[in-house]
């Protein structure tokens, strides 16, 4: 029986294209859930912000134990994109680099502003660079449904010659019906070497993505891109159900754990459609989580915006936040929701520190579990915490909770660069939920682990102070 590899693109899908506004922590939890279900590949987004996105890739790679993890390389990305992606991905259980290229005339001109010959050359060069780093390289042909057949053939041939072992054909525009996709995949399978795996991604624009995916499998596709949540492509649970009920008739099956599927997908959907979904979060807050403020907004507007983010500011803290907001807003055109989040973290609820960090020691690698030993001071007392976690940051947070004696819900985790260059300062903003309220902490360091630890302790100090 032929095994069909199932990949999931829920994390990768942009928010404006049917995806979800997930926090750092939620993306890691989603990846863990998919790994437990036995999904063959978990796809992450491209590395656009080197510090933040690289940390996410490293964290997911550390948390995922069985599934492969992929990072895409875009045709118009920076020259060092393969090296940057590989540095973040290399410790994954099974890393995969993807070379993504539009192959229709309209997308080549609109997205890449490249002529067809230049696209072919760039595909070959980027694939060769990826293959020099990673044993598993996939070429993803975007908008193949509207590509000229001859150009698509050349693009695929160029990628295979440069080292791609998987080729994925995407009906990005959603123009193909199941029988038309069947013909396209059948022809592609006949044209590529048998050792090269053939994948497919189906748009659900015509509400036939599940049927189209099964047609592609019958025509010879070896891999299918799905989503555990969202109606923009083939749905994970529906495709697995189809393969379970009818796969034997066509000599195909998959390794996803169907006995755990309904519960796992339900958990993922609660994660995505709850706080992780921008529209759902906005409805719950009575407004939008995607807003901007300007220097012309008054104290009341700023406090109301902070409430939409989940904060209950006292009169004193509201005044402090507004003062800090005015300083920043006077220097720029607008202040975004994430920027206001950082302002609240730095200006509100600044309290005398109950706990101070003395030192920490981290042990981590691709063959051992991450451990963190943290020593903190409370008054004259030295306190030690030692914990094992899914990556150095998770282990550090657990070590802090061991010292404090309380587990807190991590509501959000953000990292942003404060300065530029090799010695750049990174700022971490953390939001913890305790007794139904949110508390923000901020940490700054040239080391992202150090800044995360400092931010967590900062938030814990605010909780402890409030609890008296």
N, C-alpha and C positions, 0 to 999 in steps of 0.2 A: 504493500500500500504506500502511495506517495504522501509524504508529510508536507503539509502546507504551513509555512511559517507565518505567524500572525504578529504584526507590529502594531504599536499604538502611538498615535500622534496627538493625543489630547493635550499633553504639556506643550508640544511644539506649536499648535495652532494659534495664530495671533488672535487677540481679543476681538479685533474689528472684523474678523472673518469667521465668526462662530465659536471662537475659543473663549477662555475664561480668565479673569483677572485673579490669578492665584498668587498667594504670598510665597515667599521662599520656602517656608516650612511646609505649606500645603503641597507644593510641587514634590518635595521629598517624600511626603506621606503618600501621595498619589503613585509615585514610582514604586514605593514599597508594596502597595496594594497590587499593582500590575505584576510585580515580580512574584508575589505569592500565588497569583492566578496562573503563572506559567507562560505569560506572554513572551514570545521569542525575542522581541526587540522593543525597547522603549526609546522613542525619539525625542530629543531635546531641540531647542531652538538654536540659531547661530549665535556665536559669541560676538556681541556688538559692544558691550561694555566689558573690557578685558578683566577688570577686577571682580565685578559682581557676577557676570555670567560664568566666568571660569570657576568661581567658588561654587556656584550651583552645580556645574558639571562634575566637579570633584566630589561634592557631597552626594549627588545621586549615584555616581560611580562607586562610592564607598558603601552606600546603603543597599544597592542592588546586588544580590548574590547569585542569581541564576540567569536572568535575562541579559541579552546584549544591550548596550547603550550606544546611541549614535549622536553625532554632532554634524550638522550640515556645513559645507563650504560653498559660499555663493560665488558666482562667476565674477562679480564686481567687487569682491572683498579685498582687503589689504594683502600685500605680497606675503606677509608672514602669517596669514590666516591658518594654513595647515599646521605650522609649528605651534601656534597658540592653542588651537583646538586639541592637538595631540598632547600637549603638556598638561591640559586639564583632564583629558580622557584616558590617558595611558594606563591608569591603575584600575580601570573597569574590568570586571570578570571577562567580558568579551567586547572589546571596543570596536566600533565601526565608524569610519569617516564617509560622509556622503558628499558627492560632487553634484550640486543642483544647478541645472541650466535650462532656461526656456528654449524651446525648439520650434516655436511658431514664429512667423515673421513679425506679427504684431507685438508679441512679448519681447522678442530680441531687440526690436527698435525702441520699445517703450521702457523696458526695464533695464536693459544693458547698454543701449545705444551703440550696439556693435553690429557690423555686417556679418552675414552668415559665415564667411571664411574665417573671420576673427573669432567667432564663437567656437568653431571646430578646433582652432588652434588653442584657444583658452581651455576647452574641455580636456584636450590631450595633456596640456602642461599641468593643470590642476590635479587631474587624476594621477599622473605620474608622481607628482609631489606627495599626494596623499598615500599612494602605494608604497613609496619609499619609507614612510613612517609606520603605516598600519597594514596588517595582513588582510583586513577585511574592508574593502572599498566598494561603495555602491554608487552607480551613476543614476541620477534621477532626472528623467526627461519631462520637464514641466510643459503643460499644454500640448501634449503629443497628439491629442485628438484633432488639433487644427494645424498640425505640421505638414509640410510637403513630404510625402513618403520617401523620396530620395534623400532629402536632407536628414530626416530622422534616421534612416539607415546609416548614413555617413557619421552622424553624431554618435550613434551607438557603437559603430565599428571603431571609431577613434577612441572612445572610452575603454572598450575591451582591449584594444591594442596597447593602451597605456597602463593596464593593470586592473581594471574594474572586474570584480567577480560576480557582481549582482547588477542587473539593469532593471530599473523600474519605469514603467510607462504610466504617465498620469493624464487622465482625462480632466484636466483642471477646469475647463469651461463647462463641463457637464453636458456636452452636446451629443454624446454617443449613447445609443440604446443598447441593451444587453447583446442582441445579435450582432450589432456593428462592432462592439468591443470584442466579442468572440472572434470575429474575423481578423481584427487587428492583432490580438494576442497570438492567435494561431500563426499568422504570417511572421510575426516577430520571433516566435519560438523556433520556427523553421529556419530563420535566417541567422541565428546566433549559435555558437558552439554549445553542445549539450552540457558541458561542465559549468557554464555560466547560468546562474539562477535568474529567473525572470519574475519581476514583481509588478504589481499594479496598484494604482490608487484611483478610486472612482469618486467623482463629485456626486452629491445628492441633489443637484439642481433640479432634476426631473423626477426626484423621489424614487429612483430605481437603483440606487447604489448597491444595495444588498444583492439584488438579482444580477446586476452587472458584474459584481465581484465573483459570484458563483459561475457566471458564464465564462469569465476570464480563467478561473481555476480549471474548468472543463476543457478550455482551449490550450492549457499548458502552463499557466502561471504557477509559480512556486511560492510566492509571497504575496500577502495582501495587507495593505495599510488600513487600519481601522481606528475607531475612536470609542472609548468606553463611555463617553458622555458627549452629547452634541449631535445634531442632525446634519452635519455638513459633509459627511462621508459614510462609508460602510460602518455599521455599528458592530462593536466587538461581540456582544452577546447574541445578536441575531445571526451573524455569520457562523459563530461556533455552533449554534443550534442547528443551522442548515447543514453544516458538515456532519454533525452528530446523527441527524435523521436521514440524510441522503448521501453522505460522503461515500459510504461503502458501495453504493451503486456505481460510482465513477472511480473507485479505487483511490480515494483520497481521504485524509483525516488530518487532525491537528493535535498538538500536545497541551493545549490550554485545559486547565482542570475544570471541566464542565460541572462537576458536583459542587464546586465552590463559587461558580461563576455568578449566579444570581445575587448571592449575598455580597460578593466582592464588588460587582458593578453597582449595586444599590449604595454601598458605602462611598464609592467614587462619585456617584451622582449627588449624594448629599454634600460631599465635599465641594464639588464644582458649582452646584446650584444654590448653595448656602452662602457663606461669607465669600467663597472664592469667585462667585459670579457677580460681576459688576452690576448688572441690572437687579439681581435679587438683593444684593447688599444695599443698593440704593433704595429699593422699595422698603426694606426693613428699617432703614434709617429715616425714611420720610423725605428723602432727597436723593442727590446724586453723589457718588464717591469720586466722580471725575469732574472737578470744578477748578476754577482759578479765581484768585482775588487780585485786586489792584490797590494802589496807594489811596484810592478814593473811597475804599470800603471802610466803614466805621467799626467801632468796638463790637457792637451788636452783631454785625455781619461776620466778623472774625470768630466770635464765640459760637455762633450758630454753625459755622463751617467746622469748627473743632468738634461740636456735638455730632455732626454727621460722620466724623471719623471715629466716634465712640467715646469721646472724653467728656467728663463732667467737671468743668472748671469752676473753682471758687471765684468770688469777686476779685480777690487778690491775685490769683493765678491768671485770670482773664486779663487783668491789667498788664501783667508781666508779658503774657503772650502777645498782646496787642502792641506793646512797646517794641518788642523784638521784631514783630511783623512789620511795623512801620519802618524800622531801620533797613530791613531787607527790601521791602516794596519800593522804597524811595530810590533804589539803585537799579531796579529792573522793571520791565513792563508788566509782569504778572507773577503771582506766587501760586504754584500748583498745590494739589492736595498732599502730595508726598513731601513737598517742601514745608507745608504747614505742619505736617506730622513731625518733621525734624525740629521745627521751631518750638512746638509744644514740649518735645522731649528735652530741649535744652533750656527752656525758660520756665516751665511750670513745675511745681512741686519740688524745688530744689531744697533738700533737707540735709541736716548734719548726718554724715555717714555713720551708720551703725557698724557696718562691715567695711574693712579695707583690705585690698589684695596685697599680700606680701610677695608671693612668687608662684610660679606654676611650672610644671614639667609635662610635656606632651610626648607620647610615643605613638607613632602611626606609621603604617606602611601597607603595601599591597598584599602582604602575607600574614599580617597580624591584625587583631582588632585594636582600634584606637583606644588609648587610655589617657586619662588626665589626672594629675595630682595637683591640687590647688591648696595653697595655704593662705588663710585670711586671718585678720586680727579683729577681735571684738573687744574693745577696751584694752585691757592688758592680757587678754587670753588669746593664745594662738590656736587656731582650729584647722584641721586637715580634712580634705575630702579626696577620695580616690574612686574613680568610676570608669567603666567601660561603655563605649557608645558607638553609634554608627557615624564615625568620623570624629575628628578632634574637637569640633565645636559642640556637637551633641554630648560627647563625653565630659567636656568642661562644664556645660550647663547642669548635667546630672551631679557632678562633683560639688558644685555650688549648692544645689538643692539638698545634697547630703549634709552639708555643713549647717545650712539654715534649718533643715528638718521639715521642709514643706515643698510640695510639688506645685509649680505654677504652670498655667496654660500659656504656651507661647502663641500670641495672637499674630505677630508679624515680625519679620526680620529683614532689615534693609542694610545694604552696604553701598556707600558712594565715595568717590574720590574727592578729597578736599583740595589737594594740590596735584601737580603733574610731575612726571619724571620717574626715574627708577626708585627714588626715595620718597615716593608720593605718600602723603598722609591719607589714611582711609578712615571714614567715619561710619560707625555702626549704630543704627537706631533699632531698639528692641521694644516691643510692646508686650507686656505680661498682663494677664487677666486674673484678678483676685477678688473674690466676693462680688462678682458682677461688674467690677470697674476695671478700666484700663490704666496701666501705669507705663510710662515711657522711660527708657534709659538710653543714654548716649555714651559712646566710648570712641576715642580717637587714638590711633597709633599707626605706625608704618607696617605693623603686623596685623593681619586681619583677625587672627585668633585672639591676640591681645585686646584689640578693640572690641571684639564680641564679648569677651569675658568682662571687660570694664563696663560695657553697656548693660550687661545682665546684672552685675552687682549694683550699678546705679539704680536700676529699676527695682531691685529687691530692697534697697535701702528706703526707697519711697514707700513701698508697701509696709515694711516694718515700722516706719515712722508713723504712718497713718493708723496702723493697728494699735499703736500706743505701747 
